[in-house]
Amino acid sequence: MDADAEAAAAGRGAKGPDELRREIERTRHELGDTVEELAGKMDVKGRARARAEDLRDRAGAMTVQMRSSAAHAGEAGRRHRKPVIIGGGAVVVAVVGAVMVRRHRC
């Protein structure tokens, strides 16, 4: 086949053996990806394990953050002892008052 005949065949959509091999390889690769994706969706234990690990990591990070916040709040409480005591007393008075009002209504 000469160059003009090959160009005409290519224009009509005919593919050479190399192009067909590349297309087959590309299709196999896409099919493999699809099979892996479906297998991952079917692996319920694996997905649950991964989710549990993710939640465990997040809980650990939150624990560190909460400890840091508590330490910071404790430090602020030690520096400003009087306002903390006054605020705590106000909360106690408010709670006692609310309880007394409820008991009086009943």
Gaussian input, Z-matrix of N, CA and C with variables (Angstrom, degrees):
# hf/3-21g

backbone

0 1
 N
 C     1     B1
 C     2     B2     1     A1
 N     3     B3     2     A2     1     D1
 C     4     B4     3     A3     2     D2
 C     5     B5     4     A4     3     D3
 N     6     B6     5     A5     4     D4
 C     7     B7     6     A6     5     D5
 C     8     B8     7     A7     6     D6
 N     9     B9     8     A8     7     D7
 C    10    B10     9     A9     8     D8
 C    11    B11    10    A10     9     D9
 N    12    B12    11    A11    10    D10
 C    13    B13    12    A12    11    D11
 C    14    B14    13    A13    12    D12
 N    15    B15    14    A14    13    D13
 C    16    B16    15    A15    14    D14
 C    17    B17    16    A16    15    D15
 N    18    B18    17    A17    16    D16
 C    19    B19    18    A18    17    D17
 C    20    B20    19    A19    18    D18
 N    21    B21    20    A20    19    D19
 C    22    B22    21    A21    20    D20
 C    23    B23    22    A22    21    D21
 N    24    B24    23    A23    22    D22
 C    25    B25    24    A24    23    D23
 C    26    B26    25    A25    24    D24
 N    27    B27    26    A26    25    D25
 C    28    B28    27    A27    26    D26
 C    29    B29    28    A28    27    D27
 N    30    B30    29    A29    28    D28
 C    31    B31    30    A30    29    D29
 C    32    B32    31    A31    30    D30
 N    33    B33    32    A32    31    D31
 C    34    B34    33    A33    32    D32
 C    35    B35    34    A34    33    D33
 N    36    B36    35    A35    34    D34
 C    37    B37    36    A36    35    D35
 C    38    B38    37    A37    36    D36
 N    39    B39    38    A38    37    D37
 C    40    B40    39    A39    38    D38
 C    41    B41    40    A40    39    D39
 N    42    B42    41    A41    40    D40
 C    43    B43    42    A42    41    D41
 C    44    B44    43    A43    42    D42
 N    45    B45    44    A44    43    D43
 C    46    B46    45    A45    44    D44
 C    47    B47    46    A46    45    D45
 N    48    B48    47    A47    46    D46
 C    49    B49    48    A48    47    D47
 C    50    B50    49    A49    48    D48
 N    51    B51    50    A50    49    D49
 C    52    B52    51    A51    50    D50
 C    53    B53    52    A52    51    D51
 N    54    B54    53    A53    52    D52
 C    55    B55    54    A54    53    D53
 C    56    B56    55    A55    54    D54
 N    57    B57    56    A56    55    D55
 C    58    B58    57    A57    56    D56
 C    59    B59    58    A58    57    D57
 N    60    B60    59    A59    58    D58
 C    61    B61    60    A60    59    D59
 C    62    B62    61    A61    60    D60
 N    63    B63    62    A62    61    D61
 C    64    B64    63    A63    62    D62
 C    65    B65    64    A64    63    D63
 N    66    B66    65    A65    64    D64
 C    67    B67    66    A66    65    D65
 C    68    B68    67    A67    66    D66
 N    69    B69    68    A68    67    D67
 C    70    B70    69    A69    68    D68
 C    71    B71    70    A70    69    D69
 N    72    B72    71    A71    70    D70
 C    73    B73    72    A72    71    D71
 C    74    B74    73    A73    72    D72
 N    75    B75    74    A74    73    D73
 C    76    B76    75    A75    74    D74
 C    77    B77    76    A76    75    D75
 N    78    B78    77    A77    76    D76
 C    79    B79    78    A78    77    D77
 C    80    B80    79    A79    78    D78
 N    81    B81    80    A80    79    D79
 C    82    B82    81    A81    80    D80
 C    83    B83    82    A82    81    D81
 N    84    B84    83    A83    82    D82
 C    85    B85    84    A84    83    D83
 C    86    B86    85    A85    84    D84
 N    87    B87    86    A86    85    D85
 C    88    B88    87    A87    86    D86
 C    89    B89    88    A88    87    D87
 N    90    B90    89    A89    88    D88
 C    91    B91    90    A90    89    D89
 C    92    B92    91    A91    90    D90
 N    93    B93    92    A92    91    D91
 C    94    B94    93    A93    92    D92
 C    95    B95    94    A94    93    D93
 N    96    B96    95    A95    94    D94
 C    97    B97    96    A96    95    D95
 C    98    B98    97    A97    96    D96
 N    99    B99    98    A98    97    D97
 C   100   B100    99    A99    98    D98
 C   101   B101   100   A100    99    D99
 N   102   B102   101   A101   100   D100
 C   103   B103   102   A102   101   D101
 C   104   B104   103   A103   102   D102
 N   105   B105   104   A104   103   D103
 C   106   B106   105   A105   104   D104
 C   107   B107   106   A106   105   D105
 N   108   B108   107   A107   106   D106
 C   109   B109   108   A108   107   D107
 C   110   B110   109   A109   108   D108
 N   111   B111   110   A110   109   D109
 C   112   B112   111   A111   110   D110
 C   113   B113   112   A112   111   D111
 N   114   B114   113   A113   112   D112
 C   115   B115   114   A114   113   D113
 C   116   B116   115   A115   114   D114
 N   117   B117   116   A116   115   D115
 C   118   B118   117   A117   116   D116
 C   119   B119   118   A118   117   D117
 N   120   B120   119   A119   118   D118
 C   121   B121   120   A120   119   D119
 C   122   B122   121   A121   120   D120
 N   123   B123   122   A122   121   D121
 C   124   B124   123   A123   122   D122
 C   125   B125   124   A124   123   D123
 N   126   B126   125   A125   124   D124
 C   127   B127   126   A126   125   D125
 C   128   B128   127   A127   126   D126
 N   129   B129   128   A128   127   D127
 C   130   B130   129   A129   128   D128
 C   131   B131   130   A130   129   D129
 N   132   B132   131   A131   130   D130
 C   133   B133   132   A132   131   D131
 C   134   B134   133   A133   132   D132
 N   135   B135   134   A134   133   D133
 C   136   B136   135   A135   134   D134
 C   137   B137   136   A136   135   D135
 N   138   B138   137   A137   136   D136
 C   139   B139   138   A138   137   D137
 C   140   B140   139   A139   138   D138
 N   141   B141   140   A140   139   D139
 C   142   B142   141   A141   140   D140
 C   143   B143   142   A142   141   D141
 N   144   B144   143   A143   142   D142
 C   145   B145   144   A144   143   D143
 C   146   B146   145   A145   144   D144
 N   147   B147   146   A146   145   D145
 C   148   B148   147   A147   146   D146
 C   149   B149   148   A148   147   D147
 N   150   B150   149   A149   148   D148
 C   151   B151   150   A150   149   D149
 C   152   B152   151   A151   150   D150
 N   153   B153   152   A152   151   D151
 C   154   B154   153   A153   152   D152
 C   155   B155   154   A154   153   D153
 N   156   B156   155   A155   154   D154
 C   157   B157   156   A156   155   D155
 C   158   B158   157   A157   156   D156
 N   159   B159   158   A158   157   D157
 C   160   B160   159   A159   158   D158
 C   161   B161   160   A160   159   D159
 N   162   B162   161   A161   160   D160
 C   163   B163   162   A162   161   D161
 C   164   B164   163   A163   162   D162
 N   165   B165   164   A164   163   D163
 C   166   B166   165   A165   164   D164
 C   167   B167   166   A166   165   D165
 N   168   B168   167   A167   166   D166
 C   169   B169   168   A168   167   D167
 C   170   B170   169   A169   168   D168
 N   171   B171   170   A170   169   D169
 C   172   B172   171   A171   170   D170
 C   173   B173   172   A172   171   D171
 N   174   B174   173   A173   172   D172
 C   175   B175   174   A174   173   D173
 C   176   B176   175   A175   174   D174
 N   177   B177   176   A176   175   D175
 C   178   B178   177   A177   176   D176
 C   179   B179   178   A178   177   D177
 N   180   B180   179   A179   178   D178
 C   181   B181   180   A180   179   D179
 C   182   B182   181   A181   180   D180
 N   183   B183   182   A182   181   D181
 C   184   B184   183   A183   182   D182
 C   185   B185   184   A184   183   D183
 N   186   B186   185   A185   184   D184
 C   187   B187   186   A186   185   D185
 C   188   B188   187   A187   186   D186
 N   189   B189   188   A188   187   D187
 C   190   B190   189   A189   188   D188
 C   191   B191   190   A190   189   D189
 N   192   B192   191   A191   190   D190
 C   193   B193   192   A192   191   D191
 C   194   B194   193   A193   192   D192
 N   195   B195   194   A194   193   D193
 C   196   B196   195   A195   194   D194
 C   197   B197   196   A196   195   D195
 N   198   B198   197   A197   196   D196
 C   199   B199   198   A198   197   D197
 C   200   B200   199   A199   198   D198
 N   201   B201   200   A200   199   D199
 C   202   B202   201   A201   200   D200
 C   203   B203   202   A202   201   D201
 N   204   B204   203   A203   202   D202
 C   205   B205   204   A204   203   D203
 C   206   B206   205   A205   204   D204
 N   207   B207   206   A206   205   D205
 C   208   B208   207   A207   206   D206
 C   209   B209   208   A208   207   D207
 N   210   B210   209   A209   208   D208
 C   211   B211   210   A210   209   D209
 C   212   B212   211   A211   210   D210
 N   213   B213   212   A212   211   D211
 C   214   B214   213   A213   212   D212
 C   215   B215   214   A214   213   D213
 N   216   B216   215   A215   214   D214
 C   217   B217   216   A216   215   D215
 C   218   B218   217   A217   216   D216
 N   219   B219   218   A218   217   D217
 C   220   B220   219   A219   218   D218
 C   221   B221   220   A220   219   D219
 N   222   B222   221   A221   220   D220
 C   223   B223   222   A222   221   D221
 C   224   B224   223   A223   222   D222
 N   225   B225   224   A224   223   D223
 C   226   B226   225   A225   224   D224
 C   227   B227   226   A226   225   D225
 N   228   B228   227   A227   226   D226
 C   229   B229   228   A228   227   D227
 C   230   B230   229   A229   228   D228
 N   231   B231   230   A230   229   D229
 C   232   B232   231   A231   230   D230
 C   233   B233   232   A232   231   D231
 N   234   B234   233   A233   232   D232
 C   235   B235   234   A234   233   D233
 C   236   B236   235   A235   234   D234
 N   237   B237   236   A236   235   D235
 C   238   B238   237   A237   236   D236
 C   239   B239   238   A238   237   D237
 N   240   B240   239   A239   238   D238
 C   241   B241   240   A240   239   D239
 C   242   B242   241   A241   240   D240
 N   243   B243   242   A242   241   D241
 C   244   B244   243   A243   242   D242
 C   245   B245   244   A244   243   D243
 N   246   B246   245   A245   244   D244
 C   247   B247   246   A246   245   D245
 C   248   B248   247   A247   246   D246
 N   249   B249   248   A248   247   D247
 C   250   B250   249   A249   248   D248
 C   251   B251   250   A250   249   D249
 N   252   B252   251   A251   250   D250
 C   253   B253   252   A252   251   D251
 C   254   B254   253   A253   252   D252
 N   255   B255   254   A254   253   D253
 C   256   B256   255   A255   254   D254
 C   257   B257   256   A256   255   D255
 N   258   B258   257   A257   256   D256
 C   259   B259   258   A258   257   D257
 C   260   B260   259   A259   258   D258
 N   261   B261   260   A260   259   D259
 C   262   B262   261   A261   260   D260
 C   263   B263   262   A262   261   D261
 N   264   B264   263   A263   262   D262
 C   265   B265   264   A264   263   D263
 C   266   B266   265   A265   264   D264
 N   267   B267   266   A266   265   D265
 C   268   B268   267   A267   266   D266
 C   269   B269   268   A268   267   D267
 N   270   B270   269   A269   268   D268
 C   271   B271   270   A270   269   D269
 C   272   B272   271   A271   270   D270
 N   273   B273   272   A272   271   D271
 C   274   B274   273   A273   272   D272
 C   275   B275   274   A274   273   D273
 N   276   B276   275   A275   274   D274
 C   277   B277   276   A276   275   D275
 C   278   B278   277   A277   276   D276
 N   279   B279   278   A278   277   D277
 C   280   B280   279   A279   278   D278
 C   281   B281   280   A280   279   D279
 N   282   B282   281   A281   280   D280
 C   283   B283   282   A282   281   D281
 C   284   B284   283   A283   282   D282
 N   285   B285   284   A284   283   D283
 C   286   B286   285   A285   284   D284
 C   287   B287   286   A286   285   D285
 N   288   B288   287   A287   286   D286
 C   289   B289   288   A288   287   D287
 C   290   B290   289   A289   288   D288
 N   291   B291   290   A290   289   D289
 C   292   B292   291   A291   290   D290
 C   293   B293   292   A292   291   D291
 N   294   B294   293   A293   292   D292
 C   295   B295   294   A294   293   D293
 C   296   B296   295   A295   294   D294
 N   297   B297   296   A296   295   D295
 C   298   B298   297   A297   296   D296
 C   299   B299   298   A298   297   D297
 N   300   B300   299   A299   298   D298
 C   301   B301   300   A300   299   D299
 C   302   B302   301   A301   300   D300
 N   303   B303   302   A302   301   D301
 C   304   B304   303   A303   302   D302
 C   305   B305   304   A304   303   D303
 N   306   B306   305   A305   304   D304
 C   307   B307   306   A306   305   D305
 C   308   B308   307   A307   306   D306
 N   309   B309   308   A308   307   D307
 C   310   B310   309   A309   308   D308
 C   311   B311   310   A310   309   D309
 N   312   B312   311   A311   310   D310
 C   313   B313   312   A312   311   D311
 C   314   B314   313   A313   312   D312
 N   315   B315   314   A314   313   D313
 C   316   B316   315   A315   314   D314
 C   317   B317   316   A316   315   D315

   B1=1.4307
   B2=1.5233
   B3=1.3188
   B4=1.4522
   B5=1.5241
   B6=1.3357
   B7=1.4616
   B8=1.5254
   B9=1.3460
   B10=1.4683
   B11=1.5278
   B12=1.3136
   B13=1.4659
   B14=1.5312
   B15=1.3493
   B16=1.4647
   B17=1.5242
   B18=1.3241
   B19=1.4591
   B20=1.5219
   B21=1.3078
   B22=1.4595
   B23=1.5285
   B24=1.3323
   B25=1.4653
   B26=1.5273
   B27=1.3173
   B28=1.4549
   B29=1.5226
   B30=1.3078
   B31=1.4586
   B32=1.5180
   B33=1.3199
   B34=1.4708
   B35=1.5234
   B36=1.3243
   B37=1.4490
   B38=1.5147
   B39=1.3019
   B40=1.4606
   B41=1.5224
   B42=1.3227
   B43=1.4524
   B44=1.5099
   B45=1.3109
   B46=1.4515
   B47=1.5168
   B48=1.3284
   B49=1.4618
   B50=1.5336
   B51=1.3244
   B52=1.4692
   B53=1.5296
   B54=1.3314
   B55=1.4635
   B56=1.5274
   B57=1.3203
   B58=1.4669
   B59=1.5234
   B60=1.3331
   B61=1.4654
   B62=1.5343
   B63=1.3306
   B64=1.4641
   B65=1.5298
   B66=1.3291
   B67=1.4594
   B68=1.5323
   B69=1.3259
   B70=1.4726
   B71=1.5237
   B72=1.3192
   B73=1.4649
   B74=1.5345
   B75=1.3269
   B76=1.4619
   B77=1.5391
   B78=1.3318
   B79=1.4633
   B80=1.5208
   B81=1.3355
   B82=1.4682
   B83=1.5251
   B84=1.3192
   B85=1.4651
   B86=1.5336
   B87=1.3412
   B88=1.4634
   B89=1.5229
   B90=1.3217
   B91=1.4599
   B92=1.5274
   B93=1.3325
   B94=1.4651
   B95=1.5175
   B96=1.3321
   B97=1.4680
   B98=1.5261
   B99=1.3375
   B100=1.4611
   B101=1.5191
   B102=1.3276
   B103=1.4656
   B104=1.5276
   B105=1.3300
   B106=1.4688
   B107=1.5262
   B108=1.3217
   B109=1.4570
   B110=1.5291
   B111=1.3352
   B112=1.4643
   B113=1.5237
   B114=1.3153
   B115=1.4669
   B116=1.5238
   B117=1.3152
   B118=1.4620
   B119=1.5172
   B120=1.3319
   B121=1.4564
   B122=1.5225
   B123=1.3103
   B124=1.4629
   B125=1.5280
   B126=1.3115
   B127=1.4644
   B128=1.5295
   B129=1.3267
   B130=1.4588
   B131=1.5264
   B132=1.3297
   B133=1.4703
   B134=1.5253
   B135=1.3140
   B136=1.4629
   B137=1.5161
   B138=1.3265
   B139=1.4622
   B140=1.5229
   B141=1.3424
   B142=1.4677
   B143=1.5233
   B144=1.3269
   B145=1.4642
   B146=1.5281
   B147=1.3381
   B148=1.4656
   B149=1.5314
   B150=1.3257
   B151=1.4715
   B152=1.5308
   B153=1.3403
   B154=1.4660
   B155=1.5234
   B156=1.3180
   B157=1.4663
   B158=1.5239
   B159=1.3282
   B160=1.4606
   B161=1.5309
   B162=1.3288
   B163=1.4632
   B164=1.5275
   B165=1.3338
   B166=1.4600
   B167=1.5303
   B168=1.3253
   B169=1.4674
   B170=1.5290
   B171=1.3324
   B172=1.4640
   B173=1.5248
   B174=1.3389
   B175=1.4694
   B176=1.5257
   B177=1.3190
   B178=1.4649
   B179=1.5141
   B180=1.3252
   B181=1.4626
   B182=1.5289
   B183=1.3340
   B184=1.4658
   B185=1.5282
   B186=1.3340
   B187=1.4649
   B188=1.5203
   B189=1.3096
   B190=1.4656
   B191=1.5260
   B192=1.3211
   B193=1.4627
   B194=1.5350
   B195=1.3349
   B196=1.4663
   B197=1.5275
   B198=1.3257
   B199=1.4654
   B200=1.5225
   B201=1.3243
   B202=1.4585
   B203=1.5294
   B204=1.3353
   B205=1.4680
   B206=1.5194
   B207=1.3357
   B208=1.4656
   B209=1.5235
   B210=1.3149
   B211=1.4650
   B212=1.5255
   B213=1.3178
   B214=1.4637
   B215=1.5293
   B216=1.3392
   B217=1.4652
   B218=1.5259
   B219=1.3282
   B220=1.4646
   B221=1.5119
   B222=1.3028
   B223=1.4704
   B224=1.5286
   B225=1.3247
   B226=1.4653
   B227=1.5234
   B228=1.3343
   B229=1.4615
   B230=1.5145
   B231=1.3178
   B232=1.4661
   B233=1.5318
   B234=1.3088
   B235=1.4624
   B236=1.5245
   B237=1.3223
   B238=1.4702
   B239=1.5287
   B240=1.3013
   B241=1.4659
   B242=1.5375
   B243=1.3258
   B244=1.4697
   B245=1.5343
   B246=1.3458
   B247=1.4725
   B248=1.5355
   B249=1.3307
   B250=1.4637
   B251=1.5231
   B252=1.3154
   B253=1.4686
   B254=1.5252
   B255=1.3158
   B256=1.4679
   B257=1.5285
   B258=1.3196
   B259=1.4689
   B260=1.5209
   B261=1.3229
   B262=1.4631
   B263=1.5170
   B264=1.3198
   B265=1.4663
   B266=1.5168
   B267=1.3269
   B268=1.4634
   B269=1.5279
   B270=1.3074
   B271=1.4673
   B272=1.5241
   B273=1.3301
   B274=1.4696
   B275=1.5291
   B276=1.3246
   B277=1.4644
   B278=1.5270
   B279=1.3250
   B280=1.4671
   B281=1.5258
   B282=1.3179
   B283=1.4681
   B284=1.5221
   B285=1.3236
   B286=1.4727
   B287=1.5262
   B288=1.3105
   B289=1.4655
   B290=1.5190
   B291=1.3276
   B292=1.4620
   B293=1.5241
   B294=1.3198
   B295=1.4710
   B296=1.5221
   B297=1.3183
   B298=1.4695
   B299=1.5250
   B300=1.3307
   B301=1.4657
   B302=1.5238
   B303=1.2872
   B304=1.4735
   B305=1.5219
   B306=1.3058
   B307=1.4720
   B308=1.5295
   B309=1.3053
   B310=1.4630
   B311=1.5312
   B312=1.3319
   B313=1.4667
   B314=1.5238
   B315=1.2868
   B316=1.4694
   B317=1.4712
   A1=107.57
   A2=117.30
   A3=119.98
   A4=110.53
   A5=117.76
   A6=123.18
   A7=111.52
   A8=117.28
   A9=120.14
   A10=110.95
   A11=116.34
   A12=120.02
   A13=110.24
   A14=116.50
   A15=119.71
   A16=110.59
   A17=117.34
   A18=121.49
   A19=110.26
   A20=117.32
   A21=121.00
   A22=110.29
   A23=116.71
   A24=120.47
   A25=109.98
   A26=117.42
   A27=121.18
   A28=110.32
   A29=117.34
   A30=121.90
   A31=111.74
   A32=118.02
   A33=121.88
   A34=111.54
   A35=118.62
   A36=120.78
   A37=113.31
   A38=119.19
   A39=120.39
   A40=108.16
   A41=116.44
   A42=120.68
   A43=109.08
   A44=113.67
   A45=119.00
   A46=110.53
   A47=117.30
   A48=120.89
   A49=112.87
   A50=117.31
   A51=119.28
   A52=111.30
   A53=115.99
   A54=120.35
   A55=110.54
   A56=116.79
   A57=120.34
   A58=111.04
   A59=117.30
   A60=120.61
   A61=110.88
   A62=116.14
   A63=119.89
   A64=110.96
   A65=116.24
   A66=120.25
   A67=111.02
   A68=117.15
   A69=121.15
   A70=109.65
   A71=117.46
   A72=121.28
   A73=110.86
   A74=116.64
   A75=121.47
   A76=110.20
   A77=116.31
   A78=120.87
   A79=110.90
   A80=117.27
   A81=120.90
   A82=110.72
   A83=115.87
   A84=120.40
   A85=110.30
   A86=116.56
   A87=120.64
   A88=111.03
   A89=117.07
   A90=121.46
   A91=110.38
   A92=116.31
   A93=120.18
   A94=111.54
   A95=116.74
   A96=120.41
   A97=111.03
   A98=115.80
   A99=120.50
   A100=111.07
   A101=116.60
   A102=120.72
   A103=110.11
   A104=117.92
   A105=120.96
   A106=111.15
   A107=116.80
   A108=121.04
   A109=110.82
   A110=116.25
   A111=119.89
   A112=111.35
   A113=117.21
   A114=120.73
   A115=109.97
   A116=117.10
   A117=120.69
   A118=111.97
   A119=117.05
   A120=120.42
   A121=111.39
   A122=117.43
   A123=121.31
   A124=111.91
   A125=118.48
   A126=122.41
   A127=109.35
   A128=115.71
   A129=121.13
   A130=110.70
   A131=117.28
   A132=120.12
   A133=110.86
   A134=115.63
   A135=119.55
   A136=111.82
   A137=116.34
   A138=119.94
   A139=110.77
   A140=116.92
   A141=120.28
   A142=110.51
   A143=116.29
   A144=120.65
   A145=110.00
   A146=116.44
   A147=120.48
   A148=110.66
   A149=116.71
   A150=120.70
   A151=110.20
   A152=116.35
   A153=120.09
   A154=110.69
   A155=116.34
   A156=120.26
   A157=110.67
   A158=116.16
   A159=120.66
   A160=110.69
   A161=116.26
   A162=119.85
   A163=111.40
   A164=116.85
   A165=121.01
   A166=110.14
   A167=115.92
   A168=119.95
   A169=111.07
   A170=115.75
   A171=119.65
   A172=111.02
   A173=116.81
   A174=120.18
   A175=110.37
   A176=116.89
   A177=120.39
   A178=111.58
   A179=115.92
   A180=120.13
   A181=110.56
   A182=116.37
   A183=119.98
   A184=110.65
   A185=117.49
   A186=121.00
   A187=110.22
   A188=116.40
   A189=120.56
   A190=109.90
   A191=115.93
   A192=120.18
   A193=110.80
   A194=117.02
   A195=120.21
   A196=111.19
   A197=117.08
   A198=119.73
   A199=110.73
   A200=115.15
   A201=119.50
   A202=110.63
   A203=116.17
   A204=120.11
   A205=111.04
   A206=117.15
   A207=120.77
   A208=110.58
   A209=116.49
   A210=119.83
   A211=110.13
   A212=115.68
   A213=120.31
   A214=110.47
   A215=117.21
   A216=120.74
   A217=110.40
   A218=116.83
   A219=120.27
   A220=111.58
   A221=115.51
   A222=120.59
   A223=110.20
   A224=116.66
   A225=120.58
   A226=110.35
   A227=117.41
   A228=121.34
   A229=111.87
   A230=116.79
   A231=120.11
   A232=111.13
   A233=116.73
   A234=120.00
   A235=111.76
   A236=116.91
   A237=121.69
   A238=109.21
   A239=116.14
   A240=121.91
   A241=112.36
   A242=118.66
   A243=121.30
   A244=112.53
   A245=119.13
   A246=118.17
   A247=112.56
   A248=117.03
   A249=119.87
   A250=109.75
   A251=117.41
   A252=121.11
   A253=110.24
   A254=117.13
   A255=121.04
   A256=110.16
   A257=116.83
   A258=120.62
   A259=111.44
   A260=116.84
   A261=120.64
   A262=111.17
   A263=116.73
   A264=120.56
   A265=111.63
   A266=116.52
   A267=120.34
   A268=110.74
   A269=117.39
   A270=121.20
   A271=109.86
   A272=117.36
   A273=121.15
   A274=109.86
   A275=117.85
   A276=121.52
   A277=110.19
   A278=117.77
   A279=121.19
   A280=110.92
   A281=117.69
   A282=121.14
   A283=110.18
   A284=117.53
   A285=120.99
   A286=109.68
   A287=117.58
   A288=121.13
   A289=111.67
   A290=117.61
   A291=121.14
   A292=110.85
   A293=117.41
   A294=121.12
   A295=109.96
   A296=117.64
   A297=121.05
   A298=111.18
   A299=117.05
   A300=120.54
   A301=109.77
   A302=118.71
   A303=121.81
   A304=110.77
   A305=116.96
   A306=120.15
   A307=110.24
   A308=116.64
   A309=120.57
   A310=110.65
   A311=118.32
   A312=122.84
   A313=111.58
   A314=118.56
   A315=121.46
   A316=113.53
   D1=134.86
   D2=-179.92
   D3=-90.42
   D4=176.98
   D5=-173.42
   D6=-63.07
   D7=-38.12
   D8=-179.89
   D9=-66.23
   D10=-40.07
   D11=-179.98
   D12=-66.98
   D13=-38.53
   D14=178.37
   D15=-66.06
   D16=-41.07
   D17=178.78
   D18=-64.01
   D19=-40.91
   D20=178.76
   D21=-65.83
   D22=-40.69
   D23=179.09
   D24=-65.84
   D25=-39.03
   D26=178.97
   D27=-66.47
   D28=-36.46
   D29=178.63
   D30=-65.93
   D31=-30.84
   D32=179.79
   D33=-83.16
   D34=-4.74
   D35=178.71
   D36=101.71
   D37=-0.16
   D38=178.14
   D39=-71.43
   D40=141.91
   D41=-177.07
   D42=-118.56
   D43=147.40
   D44=177.31
   D45=-79.95
   D46=169.93
   D47=-178.05
   D48=-62.02
   D49=-35.95
   D50=179.32
   D51=-66.07
   D52=-42.12
   D53=178.69
   D54=-65.17
   D55=-40.15
   D56=177.41
   D57=-63.26
   D58=-41.22
   D59=178.22
   D60=-62.70
   D61=-43.10
   D62=178.45
   D63=-62.82
   D64=-41.88
   D65=179.47
   D66=-65.33
   D67=-40.94
   D68=177.31
   D69=-62.64
   D70=-44.84
   D71=179.88
   D72=-62.80
   D73=-41.70
   D74=178.48
   D75=-63.25
   D76=-43.07
   D77=179.12
   D78=-64.68
   D79=-41.23
   D80=177.56
   D81=-61.48
   D82=-42.19
   D83=179.97
   D84=-62.98
   D85=-46.40
   D86=178.82
   D87=-62.21
   D88=-40.62
   D89=178.83
   D90=-64.50
   D91=-41.32
   D92=177.51
   D93=-61.45
   D94=-42.11
   D95=177.59
   D96=-62.33
   D97=-41.67
   D98=179.76
   D99=-64.33
   D100=-42.66
   D101=179.18
   D102=-63.81
   D103=-42.74
   D104=178.11
   D105=-61.89
   D106=-41.09
   D107=179.57
   D108=-64.27
   D109=-44.20
   D110=178.57
   D111=-65.73
   D112=-39.75
   D113=178.47
   D114=-63.36
   D115=-38.86
   D116=177.53
   D117=-63.90
   D118=-37.65
   D119=178.35
   D120=-70.14
   D121=-29.02
   D122=-179.23
   D123=-82.01
   D124=-16.44
   D125=-177.95
   D126=-83.73
   D127=78.94
   D128=-175.77
   D129=-65.48
   D130=-42.59
   D131=179.48
   D132=-60.76
   D133=-44.62
   D134=-179.62
   D135=-63.68
   D136=-41.87
   D137=178.89
   D138=-66.06
   D139=-40.76
   D140=178.58
   D141=-65.20
   D142=-40.43
   D143=179.18
   D144=-63.24
   D145=-43.98
   D146=179.95
   D147=-64.66
   D148=-39.79
   D149=179.26
   D150=-65.78
   D151=-42.98
   D152=179.02
   D153=-62.79
   D154=-40.84
   D155=178.62
   D156=-63.67
   D157=-41.22
   D158=178.35
   D159=-62.84
   D160=-44.69
   D161=179.29
   D162=-65.29
   D163=-37.85
   D164=178.10
   D165=-62.93
   D166=-43.08
   D167=178.83
   D168=-63.21
   D169=-43.36
   D170=179.86
   D171=-65.18
   D172=-39.83
   D173=178.76
   D174=-64.45
   D175=-39.97
   D176=177.30
   D177=-61.93
   D178=-42.33
   D179=179.01
   D180=-65.27
   D181=-39.81
   D182=178.70
   D183=-65.99
   D184=-37.10
   D185=178.51
   D186=-61.67
   D187=-45.23
   D188=178.95
   D189=-61.48
   D190=-43.40
   D191=-179.31
   D192=-65.05
   D193=-42.37
   D194=-179.95
   D195=-65.68
   D196=-40.02
   D197=177.87
   D198=-62.14
   D199=-41.41
   D200=178.98
   D201=-63.79
   D202=-43.26
   D203=179.24
   D204=-64.58
   D205=-41.46
   D206=179.52
   D207=-64.35
   D208=-41.15
   D209=178.74
   D210=-63.54
   D211=-41.21
   D212=178.95
   D213=-64.90
   D214=-42.83
   D215=179.23
   D216=-65.13
   D217=-40.56
   D218=177.75
   D219=-61.93
   D220=-41.33
   D221=178.17
   D222=-63.10
   D223=-43.60
   D224=178.97
   D225=-64.89
   D226=-37.28
   D227=178.29
   D228=-65.16
   D229=-37.94
   D230=178.74
   D231=-69.44
   D232=-35.09
   D233=-179.78
   D234=-73.60
   D235=-33.93
   D236=-175.49
   D237=-120.31
   D238=62.76
   D239=-173.01
   D240=-63.21
   D241=-45.58
   D242=-176.36
   D243=-61.66
   D244=-50.23
   D245=179.64
   D246=-61.21
   D247=-34.06
   D248=179.25
   D249=-67.20
   D250=-43.15
   D251=179.40
   D252=-64.89
   D253=-43.23
   D254=179.16
   D255=-63.56
   D256=-44.15
   D257=178.88
   D258=-62.83
   D259=-42.91
   D260=178.09
   D261=-62.99
   D262=-41.82
   D263=177.24
   D264=-62.13
   D265=-40.68
   D266=179.01
   D267=-63.30
   D268=-39.57
   D269=178.26
   D270=-64.14
   D271=-44.04
   D272=179.48
   D273=-61.47
   D274=-45.51
   D275=179.28
   D276=-61.34
   D277=-42.44
   D278=179.89
   D279=-63.48
   D280=-42.97
   D281=-179.69
   D282=-65.89
   D283=-45.98
   D284=179.06
   D285=-61.36
   D286=-42.84
   D287=178.27
   D288=-61.49
   D289=-43.05
   D290=179.52
   D291=-64.15
   D292=-40.28
   D293=178.51
   D294=-64.48
   D295=-43.05
   D296=-179.66
   D297=-64.40
   D298=-40.40
   D299=178.94
   D300=-64.54
   D301=-42.19
   D302=179.13
   D303=-64.19
   D304=-43.23
   D305=-179.74
   D306=-65.27
   D307=-37.00
   D308=-178.95
   D309=-67.09
   D310=-36.73
   D311=-179.33
   D312=-71.21
   D313=-31.40
   D314=-175.60
   D315=-77.86

